[in-house]
Amino acid sequence: MPPSDGRPELLVLRAIKLGDLLVAVPALHALRRAFPDHRITLATTAWLAPVVELVPDVDVHLAQHGLDHPIGARAGTVDVAVNLHGAGPESSDLVAALGARRVIGHADPSHGFDGPAWPEGGHERERWTRLLEWHGIAADPEDVAIARPAGPPAVDGAAVVHVGAFHGARHWPTDRFGDVVRGLRERGLDVVLTGGADDVERAAAVAQAAGLAPEAVLAGSLGLQEFAGVIAAARLVVTVDTGAAHLASAYGIPSVVVFGPAPPEAWGPPASGPHVVLTDASVRRGDVFAEDPDPALLAVGVADVLSAVDGLGVTTSANGAGTAVTGGLVGR
């Protein structure tokens, strides 16, 4: 951890992926309001640094590669330690080793940590805001906004179709993405395709299926902050349940999110935003690490996505509607 700047230290542990970081933003906002005079350090995955820069509540990013090594802060230097990672011994042991004056986390009798019992189910944003509320800190799970990157976006005003996902369980078929792209272009929207370095081949297949020019394929070519900038400047985001969906929530960009193995009740966008979630819980298998698409994902068709887009009204205005449940599909 960098040398002290004279303020008391507050350290937050949250060492996972992009979506995991973004669902913790409401808790980070609340911690900043509750501890305005502390220096807030976030111990999280190193490659998330460009997005951590967009969370103004965080003063210091401390690289933390999982839970198999100590947090890089000298014992006794942290005033308040906050466990936003979990409640198991791996994270609790790391937090305990900091020797903080105050620990904010779930109950752990083995370390003498006071707190609420770990809740099963519920939304991930609410898990952390309710934890803070138990500790006397007011928090709003809908408070998801982050800063926009400085400078002009690589693409402005496009419909962003994010074709990537870490595991095959979230891979919606490329031919369906291609048909969605065709439908968006027929509705007068410019379309770009995004994804990570591992998604370039999928994006190329979607572009070919949709007759999209190669320069519209941005997958693998954007840094994380550049990617955030494209989302922040988009008219619409169509994606499966990934970090792209959480960025759309953070910037209030209308989105259509296709859910597969993970339940939207735990990971979906804020109900107050211009977002539509599509899935079929009745056939969900729920294995997030599977290499073949979850049936709940495959139950969503091209017509479902385009109907949701039409309902958001993005071809004529930037205003949309929140999420609601209709039958087996979650949508408008």
C-alpha beads as a LAMMPS data file, in Angstrom:
LAMMPS data file: protein, C-alpha beads

332 atoms
331 bonds

1 atom types
1 bond types

-500.0 500.0 xlo xhi
-500.0 500.0 ylo yhi
-500.0 500.0 zlo zhi

Masses

1 110.0

Atoms # bond

1 1 1 0.000 0.000 0.000
2 1 1 1.325 3.516 -0.743
3 1 1 2.714 5.536 2.168
4 1 1 0.135 7.209 4.388
5 1 1 -1.095 10.651 3.356
6 1 1 -2.078 11.443 6.938
7 1 1 -5.678 10.271 6.743
8 1 1 -6.906 7.179 8.590
9 1 1 -6.996 4.125 6.348
10 1 1 -10.116 2.259 5.244
11 1 1 -9.443 -0.880 3.197
12 1 1 -12.081 -2.797 1.211
13 1 1 -11.536 -6.349 -0.037
14 1 1 -13.372 -7.234 -3.269
15 1 1 -11.024 -9.304 -5.450
16 1 1 -13.135 -10.702 -8.288
17 1 1 -14.205 -9.612 -11.824
18 1 1 -15.720 -6.566 -13.532
19 1 1 -19.363 -7.319 -12.788
20 1 1 -18.487 -8.175 -9.191
21 1 1 -16.770 -4.822 -8.797
22 1 1 -19.684 -2.891 -10.298
23 1 1 -22.333 -4.482 -8.075
24 1 1 -20.240 -3.330 -5.092
25 1 1 -20.310 0.321 -6.240
26 1 1 -23.374 1.236 -4.121
27 1 1 -21.518 -0.027 -1.041
28 1 1 -18.410 1.949 -2.008
29 1 1 -20.507 5.107 -2.406
30 1 1 -21.976 4.507 1.044
31 1 1 -18.566 3.967 2.627
32 1 1 -17.299 7.248 1.200
33 1 1 -20.279 9.107 2.640
34 1 1 -19.820 7.416 6.029
35 1 1 -16.040 7.921 6.172
36 1 1 -15.356 11.205 4.356
37 1 1 -12.025 11.765 6.130
38 1 1 -10.553 8.312 5.468
39 1 1 -8.333 7.263 2.594
40 1 1 -10.225 4.427 0.917
41 1 1 -8.157 1.621 -0.576
42 1 1 -9.801 -1.066 -2.708
43 1 1 -7.982 -4.403 -2.805
44 1 1 -9.169 -5.949 -6.046
45 1 1 -7.991 -7.635 -9.231
46 1 1 -5.114 -5.835 -10.950
47 1 1 -6.606 -5.762 -14.457
48 1 1 -9.633 -3.834 -13.152
49 1 1 -7.459 -0.749 -12.517
50 1 1 -8.920 1.272 -15.448
51 1 1 -12.447 0.877 -14.066
52 1 1 -11.398 1.424 -10.444
53 1 1 -10.201 4.847 -11.658
54 1 1 -13.818 5.594 -12.582
55 1 1 -15.065 4.980 -9.032
56 1 1 -14.341 8.330 -7.344
57 1 1 -14.914 6.899 -3.861
58 1 1 -11.665 4.916 -4.159
59 1 1 -8.401 6.721 -3.457
60 1 1 -5.995 3.785 -3.874
61 1 1 -6.205 0.590 -5.913
62 1 1 -4.267 -2.231 -4.298
63 1 1 -3.757 -5.212 -6.618
64 1 1 -5.148 -8.370 -5.031
65 1 1 -4.967 -11.505 -7.158
66 1 1 -7.537 -13.702 -5.476
67 1 1 -7.282 -14.863 -1.879
68 1 1 -4.184 -17.041 -1.960
69 1 1 -1.785 -14.340 -0.726
70 1 1 -1.922 -11.658 1.999
71 1 1 -3.347 -8.209 1.359
72 1 1 -0.461 -5.797 0.731
73 1 1 -0.985 -3.620 3.800
74 1 1 1.141 -3.755 6.925
75 1 1 -0.671 -5.083 9.991
76 1 1 -1.897 -2.320 12.266
77 1 1 -1.948 0.431 9.626
78 1 1 -5.623 -0.018 8.669
79 1 1 -8.236 1.729 10.772
80 1 1 -11.341 0.160 9.194
81 1 1 -11.346 -3.075 7.164
82 1 1 -14.393 -3.972 5.072
83 1 1 -14.981 -7.464 3.702
84 1 1 -17.084 -7.108 0.549
85 1 1 -15.708 -10.364 -0.831
86 1 1 -17.461 -13.065 1.178
87 1 1 -17.786 -14.648 4.585
88 1 1 -15.595 -17.736 4.303
89 1 1 -12.292 -18.346 6.058
90 1 1 -10.220 -17.355 3.024
91 1 1 -11.391 -13.738 2.997
92 1 1 -11.903 -13.511 6.770
93 1 1 -8.338 -14.668 7.440
94 1 1 -6.941 -11.984 5.142
95 1 1 -9.051 -9.268 6.767
96 1 1 -8.154 -10.450 10.276
97 1 1 -4.446 -10.273 9.432
98 1 1 -4.796 -6.519 8.892
99 1 1 -5.366 -5.986 12.612
100 1 1 -7.860 -3.181 11.947
101 1 1 -9.483 -1.242 14.771
102 1 1 -12.916 -1.903 13.222
103 1 1 -14.032 -4.690 10.879
104 1 1 -17.175 -4.408 8.775
105 1 1 -18.293 -7.764 7.475
106 1 1 -20.535 -10.723 8.075
107 1 1 -20.382 -12.643 11.329
108 1 1 -17.299 -14.803 11.855
109 1 1 -17.017 -16.178 15.407
110 1 1 -13.610 -17.709 14.647
111 1 1 -12.161 -14.188 14.447
112 1 1 -14.631 -12.506 16.792
113 1 1 -16.145 -10.492 13.939
114 1 1 -19.612 -9.159 14.704
115 1 1 -22.080 -8.857 11.879
116 1 1 -25.139 -10.351 10.241
117 1 1 -25.276 -13.978 9.161
118 1 1 -24.396 -14.608 5.537
119 1 1 -27.665 -14.301 3.564
120 1 1 -28.588 -16.971 1.050
121 1 1 -30.235 -15.601 -2.074
122 1 1 -31.189 -12.009 -2.784
123 1 1 -29.537 -9.501 -5.074
124 1 1 -25.786 -9.092 -4.901
125 1 1 -25.996 -5.292 -4.664
126 1 1 -28.411 -5.622 -1.746
127 1 1 -26.200 -8.188 -0.030
128 1 1 -23.528 -5.545 0.487
129 1 1 -25.760 -2.550 1.149
130 1 1 -27.677 -4.548 3.779
131 1 1 -24.383 -5.547 5.350
132 1 1 -23.442 -1.890 5.705
133 1 1 -26.864 -1.007 7.052
134 1 1 -26.481 -3.683 9.755
135 1 1 -23.279 -1.881 10.740
136 1 1 -25.111 1.440 10.911
137 1 1 -24.159 2.813 7.473
138 1 1 -26.949 4.039 5.192
139 1 1 -26.682 2.598 1.676
140 1 1 -28.808 2.577 -1.481
141 1 1 -28.533 -0.523 -3.748
142 1 1 -29.725 1.554 -6.729
143 1 1 -26.788 3.986 -6.389
144 1 1 -24.764 2.370 -9.191
145 1 1 -23.304 5.330 -11.118
146 1 1 -19.601 5.630 -11.906
147 1 1 -17.661 8.377 -13.677
148 1 1 -17.377 8.544 -17.457
149 1 1 -13.893 8.208 -18.918
150 1 1 -12.207 11.447 -19.886
151 1 1 -11.907 12.222 -23.564
152 1 1 -14.101 11.318 -26.531
153 1 1 -15.296 7.715 -26.894
154 1 1 -13.976 5.482 -29.667
155 1 1 -17.562 5.275 -30.960
156 1 1 -20.424 7.602 -30.063
157 1 1 -24.145 6.906 -30.233
158 1 1 -23.991 3.312 -31.467
159 1 1 -25.967 0.249 -30.507
160 1 1 -23.376 -1.894 -28.719
161 1 1 -23.851 -5.631 -29.113
162 1 1 -21.537 -7.414 -26.677
163 1 1 -20.973 -10.952 -27.910
164 1 1 -18.537 -12.187 -25.277
165 1 1 -18.702 -14.034 -21.966
166 1 1 -16.119 -15.843 -19.852
167 1 1 -17.799 -19.255 -20.096
168 1 1 -19.813 -21.077 -22.722
169 1 1 -22.827 -21.223 -20.410
170 1 1 -23.438 -17.566 -21.364
171 1 1 -22.678 -17.878 -25.085
172 1 1 -25.846 -16.941 -26.942
173 1 1 -25.589 -18.375 -30.499
174 1 1 -23.713 -16.236 -33.014
175 1 1 -26.407 -16.657 -35.661
176 1 1 -28.953 -15.145 -33.263
177 1 1 -26.633 -12.241 -32.514
178 1 1 -26.279 -11.783 -36.276
179 1 1 -30.043 -11.629 -36.755
180 1 1 -30.325 -9.125 -33.893
181 1 1 -27.678 -6.942 -35.524
182 1 1 -29.625 -7.029 -38.794
183 1 1 -32.770 -6.051 -36.939
184 1 1 -31.043 -3.159 -35.179
185 1 1 -29.674 -1.834 -38.447
186 1 1 -33.132 -2.082 -40.028
187 1 1 -34.304 0.119 -37.160
188 1 1 -31.792 2.793 -38.137
189 1 1 -29.143 2.079 -35.517
190 1 1 -25.417 1.978 -36.126
191 1 1 -24.038 -1.216 -34.558
192 1 1 -20.646 -2.135 -33.150
193 1 1 -19.599 -5.485 -31.703
194 1 1 -17.615 -5.666 -28.479
195 1 1 -15.965 -8.433 -26.499
196 1 1 -12.649 -9.420 -25.021
197 1 1 -9.549 -10.824 -26.687
198 1 1 -11.062 -14.321 -26.544
199 1 1 -14.211 -13.151 -28.322
200 1 1 -12.677 -11.899 -31.573
201 1 1 -13.609 -15.049 -33.488
202 1 1 -17.201 -14.934 -32.213
203 1 1 -17.488 -11.258 -33.112
204 1 1 -16.160 -11.909 -36.609
205 1 1 -18.729 -14.669 -37.070
206 1 1 -21.529 -12.341 -35.964
207 1 1 -20.303 -9.602 -38.302
208 1 1 -20.208 -12.014 -41.208
209 1 1 -23.687 -13.337 -40.441
210 1 1 -25.065 -9.798 -40.233
211 1 1 -23.203 -8.319 -43.210
212 1 1 -21.462 -5.881 -40.853
213 1 1 -18.286 -4.092 -41.973
214 1 1 -15.043 -5.321 -40.331
215 1 1 -14.402 -1.902 -38.785
216 1 1 -17.556 -2.335 -36.693
217 1 1 -15.871 -5.200 -34.841
218 1 1 -14.278 -3.697 -31.708
219 1 1 -13.854 -6.983 -29.847
220 1 1 -10.307 -7.404 -28.599
221 1 1 -9.263 -3.890 -29.618
222 1 1 -10.438 -1.771 -26.666
223 1 1 -8.805 -1.217 -23.317
224 1 1 -11.131 -1.578 -20.345
225 1 1 -11.617 2.170 -19.906
226 1 1 -12.104 2.608 -23.667
227 1 1 -14.744 -0.105 -23.485
228 1 1 -16.461 1.730 -20.628
229 1 1 -16.391 4.895 -22.740
230 1 1 -18.113 3.178 -25.662
231 1 1 -20.819 1.842 -23.341
232 1 1 -21.259 5.259 -21.698
233 1 1 -21.790 6.858 -25.123
234 1 1 -24.079 4.139 -26.521
235 1 1 -27.739 4.500 -27.450
236 1 1 -28.377 0.864 -26.577
237 1 1 -26.551 -2.173 -25.213
238 1 1 -27.521 -5.747 -26.078
239 1 1 -25.592 -8.338 -24.119
240 1 1 -25.730 -11.484 -22.074
241 1 1 -25.157 -11.299 -18.320
242 1 1 -21.633 -9.834 -18.282
243 1 1 -19.724 -6.764 -17.171
244 1 1 -21.125 -4.934 -20.211
245 1 1 -24.597 -5.167 -18.669
246 1 1 -23.358 -3.725 -15.375
247 1 1 -21.628 -0.865 -17.202
248 1 1 -24.894 -0.078 -19.000
249 1 1 -26.556 0.082 -15.576
250 1 1 -23.788 2.299 -14.210
251 1 1 -24.297 4.793 -17.048
252 1 1 -28.077 4.537 -17.335
253 1 1 -27.857 3.294 -20.935
254 1 1 -30.914 1.367 -22.183
255 1 1 -30.064 -2.313 -22.282
256 1 1 -31.456 -5.705 -23.174
257 1 1 -29.752 -8.425 -21.136
258 1 1 -30.134 -12.135 -21.890
259 1 1 -29.663 -14.227 -18.759
260 1 1 -28.665 -17.870 -18.699
261 1 1 -27.188 -19.732 -15.721
262 1 1 -27.248 -16.862 -13.208
263 1 1 -30.610 -15.629 -11.908
264 1 1 -31.453 -11.986 -12.669
265 1 1 -32.936 -11.769 -9.182
266 1 1 -29.323 -11.903 -7.951
267 1 1 -27.418 -10.159 -10.750
268 1 1 -29.912 -8.172 -12.816
269 1 1 -29.922 -4.414 -13.488
270 1 1 -31.673 -1.872 -11.257
271 1 1 -35.441 -2.030 -11.601
272 1 1 -35.608 1.745 -11.940
273 1 1 -33.451 1.926 -15.044
274 1 1 -34.147 1.621 -18.795
275 1 1 -33.322 -2.090 -18.871
276 1 1 -35.072 -5.270 -19.986
277 1 1 -34.009 -8.722 -18.816
278 1 1 -34.875 -11.820 -20.861
279 1 1 -34.600 -15.394 -19.627
280 1 1 -36.630 -18.518 -18.841
281 1 1 -36.095 -19.609 -15.260
282 1 1 -38.186 -22.754 -15.734
283 1 1 -35.414 -24.399 -17.784
284 1 1 -32.369 -22.882 -16.060
285 1 1 -29.623 -25.422 -15.357
286 1 1 -27.587 -22.950 -13.344
287 1 1 -24.033 -24.163 -14.010
288 1 1 -22.167 -20.893 -14.608
289 1 1 -18.945 -22.722 -15.538
290 1 1 -20.466 -25.057 -18.141
291 1 1 -19.048 -24.849 -21.643
292 1 1 -22.388 -25.238 -23.423
293 1 1 -25.131 -22.579 -23.309
294 1 1 -27.619 -22.741 -20.464
295 1 1 -31.173 -23.658 -21.601
296 1 1 -32.487 -20.460 -19.970
297 1 1 -30.291 -18.514 -22.382
298 1 1 -31.312 -20.561 -25.423
299 1 1 -34.998 -20.069 -24.569
300 1 1 -34.634 -16.417 -25.583
301 1 1 -35.088 -15.859 -29.293
302 1 1 -34.214 -13.078 -31.701
303 1 1 -37.813 -11.848 -31.762
304 1 1 -37.759 -11.528 -27.957
305 1 1 -34.685 -9.297 -28.083
306 1 1 -35.950 -7.102 -30.907
307 1 1 -39.337 -6.759 -29.238
308 1 1 -37.573 -5.603 -26.071
309 1 1 -35.571 -3.090 -28.107
310 1 1 -38.764 -1.745 -29.643
311 1 1 -40.282 -1.427 -26.187
312 1 1 -37.348 0.655 -24.993
313 1 1 -37.965 3.114 -27.813
314 1 1 -34.271 3.764 -28.449
315 1 1 -34.822 4.365 -32.153
316 1 1 -36.832 7.481 -31.317
317 1 1 -35.742 8.508 -27.810
318 1 1 -33.288 7.652 -25.054
319 1 1 -36.025 6.862 -22.529
320 1 1 -36.932 3.325 -21.613
321 1 1 -38.675 1.324 -18.950
322 1 1 -37.682 -0.761 -16.000
323 1 1 -37.740 -4.525 -15.638
324 1 1 -40.774 -6.576 -14.747
325 1 1 -41.659 -10.269 -14.745
326 1 1 -43.998 -11.732 -17.355
327 1 1 -44.443 -15.475 -17.284
328 1 1 -41.231 -17.472 -17.698
329 1 1 -39.451 -14.554 -19.329
330 1 1 -38.276 -11.545 -17.430
331 1 1 -38.928 -8.540 -19.627
332 1 1 -41.181 -5.578 -20.187

Bonds

1 1 1 2
2 1 2 3
3 1 3 4
4 1 4 5
5 1 5 6
6 1 6 7
7 1 7 8
8 1 8 9
9 1 9 10
10 1 10 11
11 1 11 12
12 1 12 13
13 1 13 14
14 1 14 15
15 1 15 16
16 1 16 17
17 1 17 18
18 1 18 19
19 1 19 20
20 1 20 21
21 1 21 22
22 1 22 23
23 1 23 24
24 1 24 25
25 1 25 26
26 1 26 27
27 1 27 28
28 1 28 29
29 1 29 30
30 1 30 31
31 1 31 32
32 1 32 33
33 1 33 34
34 1 34 35
35 1 35 36
36 1 36 37
37 1 37 38
38 1 38 39
39 1 39 40
40 1 40 41
41 1 41 42
42 1 42 43
43 1 43 44
44 1 44 45
45 1 45 46
46 1 46 47
47 1 47 48
48 1 48 49
49 1 49 50
50 1 50 51
51 1 51 52
52 1 52 53
53 1 53 54
54 1 54 55
55 1 55 56
56 1 56 57
57 1 57 58
58 1 58 59
59 1 59 60
60 1 60 61
61 1 61 62
62 1 62 63
63 1 63 64
64 1 64 65
65 1 65 66
66 1 66 67
67 1 67 68
68 1 68 69
69 1 69 70
70 1 70 71
71 1 71 72
72 1 72 73
73 1 73 74
74 1 74 75
75 1 75 76
76 1 76 77
77 1 77 78
78 1 78 79
79 1 79 80
80 1 80 81
81 1 81 82
82 1 82 83
83 1 83 84
84 1 84 85
85 1 85 86
86 1 86 87
87 1 87 88
88 1 88 89
89 1 89 90
90 1 90 91
91 1 91 92
92 1 92 93
93 1 93 94
94 1 94 95
95 1 95 96
96 1 96 97
97 1 97 98
98 1 98 99
99 1 99 100
100 1 100 101
101 1 101 102
102 1 102 103
103 1 103 104
104 1 104 105
105 1 105 106
106 1 106 107
107 1 107 108
108 1 108 109
109 1 109 110
110 1 110 111
111 1 111 112
112 1 112 113
113 1 113 114
114 1 114 115
115 1 115 116
116 1 116 117
117 1 117 118
118 1 118 119
119 1 119 120
120 1 120 121
121 1 121 122
122 1 122 123
123 1 123 124
124 1 124 125
125 1 125 126
126 1 126 127
127 1 127 128
128 1 128 129
129 1 129 130
130 1 130 131
131 1 131 132
132 1 132 133
133 1 133 134
134 1 134 135
135 1 135 136
136 1 136 137
137 1 137 138
138 1 138 139
139 1 139 140
140 1 140 141
141 1 141 142
142 1 142 143
143 1 143 144
144 1 144 145
145 1 145 146
146 1 146 147
147 1 147 148
148 1 148 149
149 1 149 150
150 1 150 151
151 1 151 152
152 1 152 153
153 1 153 154
154 1 154 155
155 1 155 156
156 1 156 157
157 1 157 158
158 1 158 159
159 1 159 160
160 1 160 161
161 1 161 162
162 1 162 163
163 1 163 164
164 1 164 165
165 1 165 166
166 1 166 167
167 1 167 168
168 1 168 169
169 1 169 170
170 1 170 171
171 1 171 172
172 1 172 173
173 1 173 174
174 1 174 175
175 1 175 176
176 1 176 177
177 1 177 178
178 1 178 179
179 1 179 180
180 1 180 181
181 1 181 182
182 1 182 183
183 1 183 184
184 1 184 185
185 1 185 186
186 1 186 187
187 1 187 188
188 1 188 189
189 1 189 190
190 1 190 191
191 1 191 192
192 1 192 193
193 1 193 194
194 1 194 195
195 1 195 196
196 1 196 197
197 1 197 198
198 1 198 199
199 1 199 200
200 1 200 201
201 1 201 202
202 1 202 203
203 1 203 204
204 1 204 205
205 1 205 206
206 1 206 207
207 1 207 208
208 1 208 209
209 1 209 210
210 1 210 211
211 1 211 212
212 1 212 213
213 1 213 214
214 1 214 215
215 1 215 216
216 1 216 217
217 1 217 218
218 1 218 219
219 1 219 220
220 1 220 221
221 1 221 222
222 1 222 223
223 1 223 224
224 1 224 225
225 1 225 226
226 1 226 227
227 1 227 228
228 1 228 229
229 1 229 230
230 1 230 231
231 1 231 232
232 1 232 233
233 1 233 234
234 1 234 235
235 1 235 236
236 1 236 237
237 1 237 238
238 1 238 239
239 1 239 240
240 1 240 241
241 1 241 242
242 1 242 243
243 1 243 244
244 1 244 245
245 1 245 246
246 1 246 247
247 1 247 248
248 1 248 249
249 1 249 250
250 1 250 251
251 1 251 252
252 1 252 253
253 1 253 254
254 1 254 255
255 1 255 256
256 1 256 257
257 1 257 258
258 1 258 259
259 1 259 260
260 1 260 261
261 1 261 262
262 1 262 263
263 1 263 264
264 1 264 265
265 1 265 266
266 1 266 267
267 1 267 268
268 1 268 269
269 1 269 270
270 1 270 271
271 1 271 272
272 1 272 273
273 1 273 274
274 1 274 275
275 1 275 276
276 1 276 277
277 1 277 278
278 1 278 279
279 1 279 280
280 1 280 281
281 1 281 282
282 1 282 283
283 1 283 284
284 1 284 285
285 1 285 286
286 1 286 287
287 1 287 288
288 1 288 289
289 1 289 290
290 1 290 291
291 1 291 292
292 1 292 293
293 1 293 294
294 1 294 295
295 1 295 296
296 1 296 297
297 1 297 298
298 1 298 299
299 1 299 300
300 1 300 301
301 1 301 302
302 1 302 303
303 1 303 304
304 1 304 305
305 1 305 306
306 1 306 307
307 1 307 308
308 1 308 309
309 1 309 310
310 1 310 311
311 1 311 312
312 1 312 313
313 1 313 314
314 1 314 315
315 1 315 316
316 1 316 317
317 1 317 318
318 1 318 319
319 1 319 320
320 1 320 321
321 1 321 322
322 1 322 323
323 1 323 324
324 1 324 325
325 1 325 326
326 1 326 327
327 1 327 328
328 1 328 329
329 1 329 330
330 1 330 331
331 1 331 332
